[in-house]
């Protein structure tokens, strides 16, 4: 892929998909980018974004169940902050260096 602006756009779109919706759309956009792109950097970014979204859903379910204990509400608030801050950091890193895929720290990689 020679078009670096398209690489930046698709990579940023896959990480920023969480800002469009917190439903299935946030997972659907990285899946679509993963399927239509031929660029390995874009595919890595889409895969990493998909893993981050899946981790957020899993942690949200676990922390939601912990609300019964009483500590879950604070964990959910922290998760909400992380779901906003980490994609912004990923987008900034991608836009500053187009040849490196961003890796989220402390997540499980399923895809």
Steps between C-alpha positions, in 0.01 A plus 500: 500500500660822388232738624614592850206731562264206445710293742469772764128542439412131520723442802356800685147399402545152642624636835245782507204273426415489869404867485230434238302262714548268794294229333594255228604785268821546698595142422356496148721780368833331591370169363406667171839673479674172579316329215533768231856622557811349347746709701664305786527810723129577459414135568713501817332819621152363425583173678635687804195726511271199480685336789469819705124520439449135590700551821286802590181297460637214711621734774169687488305181562730395784498843663124522455463179697728643769258788553314263731807489726531878497840551339374451145373856456852640545642243264236587240586869532869419448413284203303787352802728529728239348260448208530871419868568572666193343348536150598868498859404584491235226373748240766756591777238478373374165474846351853586615663179369322334210734199473441353846187331624386598849486236774269553796663410831354243740241342271442142394541444129224272371519581128 
